[in-house]
Amino acid sequence: MQGDNHVTVLRLGHRPGRDERMTTHVGLTARALGADRVVMAGSASSRTDTVVDITDRFGGPFEVESTEEPKRLIRDFEGTVVHLTMYGEQIQDVEADIRAAHAEGPLLVVVGAEKVPFEVYERADYNVGVTSQPHSEVASLAVFLDRLYEGRELDREWEDPDRVVVPMETGKKVVDPNDREE
């Protein structure tokens, strides 16, 4: 799906037994906040089923893939590579440049788990920090995508959902979209 101005999120690294929920949440956050595709690297690929299931139930389009060669994906990506790290340039200082790059072509957003190889830092067009404090990679991805889309992703319409959440002040309501009251 390289082409146009799609956004791909690469989950790089995954510690089995420790990162199961975190990796799943990277995929769900990528989907919910406007990315077009998530690629799970190596042992993280076991988490793809949950993200595919959510996409099937709550709508798409959204692609979920896995790769055993994440470094090749990064190296060969034809577009702008953004690596989310607390050691990077502050997002508020580079977000306009990244939005401009995204207007010209695709973005690959790399989200690490364990120690990220230095070659990722070198290949990235932008090493971006969402604060310079330790925090969750899911939080970084959410803030990054919201800044990239300037909040527009929050109003996204989903294609062919089996279920939709009805916003309410209190309570929970999930309905078949064909039964939803307008």
C-alpha positions as CSV (number, residue, x, y, z in Angstrom):
1,M,0.0,0.0,0.0
2,Q,2.9,2.4,-0.5
3,G,1.6,5.2,-2.6
4,D,-0.6,8.2,-2.3
5,N,-0.4,9.5,1.2
6,H,-1.2,6.5,3.3
7,V,0.0,6.0,6.8
8,T,1.5,2.7,7.9
9,V,2.4,1.9,11.5
10,L,5.2,-0.6,12.1
11,R,5.2,-2.3,15.5
12,L,8.9,-3.0,15.8
13,G,9.9,-5.4,18.6
14,H,7.6,-7.4,20.9
15,R,8.4,-9.1,24.1
16,P,6.2,-12.2,24.3
17,G,4.4,-12.5,27.6
18,R,5.0,-8.8,28.4
19,D,3.8,-6.8,25.4
20,E,0.7,-8.8,24.3
21,R,-1.8,-6.0,25.3
22,M,0.6,-3.2,24.4
23,T,1.1,-4.5,20.9
24,T,-2.6,-5.1,20.4
25,H,-3.3,-1.6,21.5
26,V,-0.7,-0.2,19.1
27,G,-2.7,-1.8,16.3
28,L,-6.1,-0.7,17.6
29,T,-4.8,2.9,18.2
30,A,-3.4,3.0,14.6
31,R,-6.7,1.9,13.2
32,A,-8.9,4.1,15.4
33,L,-6.8,7.3,14.9
34,G,-6.4,7.3,11.2
35,A,-3.6,5.1,10.0
36,D,-4.3,2.9,7.0
37,R,-2.3,-0.1,7.9
38,V,-0.4,-1.7,10.7
39,V,2.5,-4.1,10.2
40,M,3.5,-6.3,13.2
41,A,7.1,-7.5,13.1
42,G,8.3,-10.9,14.2
43,S,6.8,-12.3,17.3
44,A,4.3,-9.4,17.4
45,S,2.5,-11.0,14.4
46,S,0.5,-13.2,16.8
47,R,-1.4,-10.0,17.8
48,T,-2.9,-9.5,14.3
49,D,-6.0,-11.6,14.9
50,T,-7.5,-9.2,17.4
51,V,-7.0,-6.1,15.2
52,V,-8.5,-8.0,12.2
53,D,-11.4,-9.0,14.4
54,I,-12.1,-5.4,15.5
55,T,-11.8,-4.2,11.9
56,D,-14.3,-6.8,10.8
57,R,-16.8,-5.9,13.5
58,F,-16.4,-2.1,13.7
59,G,-15.5,-1.3,10.0
60,G,-12.7,-0.4,7.8
61,P,-10.8,0.0,5.7
62,F,-7.7,-1.0,7.6
63,E,-5.0,-3.5,6.7
64,V,-3.2,-5.7,9.1
65,E,0.0,-7.5,8.1
66,S,3.0,-9.1,9.6
67,T,6.6,-9.2,8.5
68,E,9.7,-11.2,9.4
69,E,11.9,-8.4,7.8
70,P,11.0,-5.1,9.5
71,K,14.4,-3.6,8.8
72,R,13.9,-4.2,5.1
73,L,10.5,-2.5,5.3
74,I,12.1,0.5,7.0
75,R,15.1,0.6,4.6
76,D,13.0,0.2,1.4
77,F,10.1,2.4,2.4
78,E,9.3,4.9,-0.4
79,G,8.1,7.8,1.6
80,T,8.8,9.5,4.9
81,V,9.9,7.5,7.9
82,V,8.9,8.7,11.4
83,H,10.3,6.9,14.4
84,L,8.5,7.6,17.7
85,T,11.0,7.8,20.5
86,M,11.4,9.9,23.7
87,Y,14.9,10.8,22.5
88,G,13.7,12.6,19.3
89,E,12.9,16.1,18.4
90,Q,9.8,17.4,20.1
91,I,6.6,16.8,18.1
92,Q,5.5,20.4,18.4
93,D,8.7,21.5,16.6
94,V,8.4,19.1,13.6
95,E,4.7,18.4,13.2
96,A,4.2,21.0,10.5
97,D,7.1,19.6,8.5
98,I,5.8,16.0,8.9
99,R,2.3,17.1,7.8
100,A,3.9,18.7,4.7
101,A,5.8,15.5,4.0
102,H,2.6,13.4,4.4
103,A,0.8,15.7,1.9
104,E,3.5,14.7,-0.6
105,G,3.5,10.9,0.0
106,P,3.2,8.0,2.4
107,L,4.4,7.9,6.0
108,L,5.8,4.9,7.9
109,V,5.5,5.4,11.6
110,V,7.8,3.1,13.6
111,V,6.8,2.3,17.1
112,G,9.3,0.3,19.1
113,A,8.9,-2.0,22.2
114,E,12.3,-3.1,23.2
115,K,15.6,-1.4,22.4
116,V,15.4,0.0,18.9
117,P,18.5,-0.7,16.7
118,F,20.5,2.4,15.9
119,E,20.0,1.9,12.2
120,V,16.3,2.8,12.7
121,Y,17.3,6.2,14.1
122,E,19.7,6.7,11.2
123,R,17.1,5.7,8.5
124,A,14.3,7.8,10.0
125,D,13.6,11.1,8.4
126,Y,12.3,12.2,11.8
127,N,13.0,10.8,15.2
128,V,10.0,12.3,17.1
129,G,9.5,12.6,20.9
130,V,6.1,13.1,22.5
131,T,7.6,14.6,25.6
132,S,11.0,13.6,26.7
133,Q,9.7,11.6,29.6
134,P,9.2,7.8,29.8
135,H,5.7,6.8,28.8
136,S,3.7,4.4,26.7
137,E,4.3,3.9,23.0
138,V,0.5,3.7,22.6
139,A,0.3,7.2,24.0
140,S,3.0,8.5,21.7
141,L,1.2,7.0,18.7
142,A,-2.1,8.5,19.7
143,V,-0.7,12.0,20.2
144,F,1.3,11.7,17.0
145,L,-1.7,10.7,14.8
146,D,-3.9,13.3,16.4
147,R,-1.3,16.0,15.7
148,L,-0.8,14.7,12.2
149,Y,-4.5,14.8,11.3
150,E,-5.2,17.9,13.5
151,G,-8.2,16.1,15.1
152,R,-10.0,15.3,11.8
153,E,-9.5,11.5,12.5
154,L,-12.0,11.8,15.4
155,D,-14.9,12.3,12.9
156,R,-14.0,9.4,10.6
157,E,-16.8,7.4,9.1
158,W,-16.2,3.6,8.9
159,E,-17.2,1.4,6.0
160,D,-19.3,-1.7,6.5
161,P,-19.3,-2.0,10.3
162,D,-21.3,-4.8,11.9
163,R,-21.5,-2.7,15.1
164,V,-21.4,1.0,16.0
165,V,-21.0,2.6,19.3
166,V,-23.7,5.2,20.1
167,P,-22.1,8.1,22.0
168,M,-23.9,8.7,25.3
169,E,-23.4,10.8,28.4
170,T,-23.6,7.7,30.6
171,G,-24.0,4.0,29.8
172,K,-22.9,1.8,26.9
173,K,-24.7,1.2,23.7
174,V,-23.5,-0.8,20.7
175,V,-25.9,-1.4,17.9
176,D,-26.2,-2.9,14.5
177,P,-25.7,0.1,12.1
178,N,-28.8,-0.8,10.2
179,D,-30.9,-0.4,13.4
180,R,-29.3,2.8,14.5
181,E,-31.7,5.7,15.0
182,E,-30.7,8.8,13.2
